[in-house]
């Protein structure tokens, strides 16, 4: 999804670029403002993205949704509770 979004935005930028340059006929300082404001707005939007350093990559869409909601640890704990051991524990062997 990230590569597709990047490619789409590159195409939109190449379409809009001549139009922004044409605004210089009306107001000479508008292209400078637009070319300066768009990167600043984009960098502000990037600061809202979550930090992923050292975290495992999600395998499914459900993992992404749970991570967003902060339920990833809860789900892992529930899965561990539901796991059935393949070998009986030492206590169970002695009790039999």
C-alpha positions in Angstrom: 0.0 0.0 0.0 2.9 2.4 0.8 4.5 2.0 -2.7 1.1 2.5 -4.4 0.4 5.6 -2.4 3.9 7.0 -3.1 3.5 6.3 -6.8 0.0 7.9 -6.9 1.2 11.0 -5.1 4.2 11.3 -7.5 1.8 11.3 -10.4 -0.5 13.8 -8.8 2.5 16.0 -8.1 3.6 15.9 -11.8 0.1 16.8 -12.9 -0.3 19.7 -10.4 3.2 21.1 -10.8 2.6 23.0 -14.1 -0.7 24.4 -12.7 1.1 25.7 -9.6 3.7 27.4 -11.9 0.9 29.0 -13.8 -0.4 30.7 -10.7 2.7 32.9 -10.8 0.9 34.9 -13.6 -1.7 36.1 -11.0 0.4 36.3 -7.9 4.2 35.9 -8.3 4.7 34.6 -4.7 2.0 31.9 -4.6 4.2 29.1 -6.2 6.9 29.7 -3.6 4.3 29.5 -0.8 2.8 26.3 -2.2 6.1 24.6 -2.8 7.1 25.6 0.8 3.9 24.8 2.6 3.2 21.4 1.2 6.4 19.8 2.5 5.9 21.4 5.9 2.3 20.1 6.1 3.5 16.6 5.0 6.3 16.6 7.6 3.7 17.6 10.3 1.4 14.7 9.1 4.3 12.2 9.4 4.9 13.1 13.0 1.4 11.6 13.7 2.5 8.1 12.5 3.2 5.5 15.2 6.7 4.4 16.0 7.5 0.9 14.8 11.1 0.5 15.7 11.8 -2.9 17.3 8.2 -4.1 16.9 7.3 -7.2 14.9 5.6 -6.7 11.6 1.8 -7.6 11.6 0.9 -10.7 9.6 -2.8 -10.0 9.1 -5.2 -7.0 8.9 -6.5 -8.1 12.3 -3.0 -7.7 13.8 -2.9 -4.1 12.4 -6.3 -3.3 13.8 -5.4 -4.7 17.2 -2.1 -2.9 17.3 -3.9 0.3 16.5 -6.3 -0.3 19.4 -3.5 -1.5 21.8 -5.0 -5.0 22.0 -2.1 -6.9 20.6 -0.7 -7.9 24.0 -4.2 -9.0 25.2 -4.7 -11.1 22.1 -1.3 -12.8 22.6 -2.1 -13.6 26.2 -5.5 -15.0 25.2 -3.8 -17.2 22.5 -1.3 -18.5 25.0 -4.1 -19.4 27.4 -5.9 -21.4 24.6 -2.7 -23.3 23.6 -2.7 -27.0 24.4 0.7 -28.3 25.4 1.9 -31.2 23.2 3.6 -33.0 26.1 2.2 -33.4 29.6 4.0 -31.4 32.3 6.1 -33.2 34.9 3.4 -32.7 37.5 0.8 -34.4 35.3 3.2 -37.3 34.6 3.8 -37.9 38.3 0.1 -37.6 39.1 -0.9 -40.3 36.6 
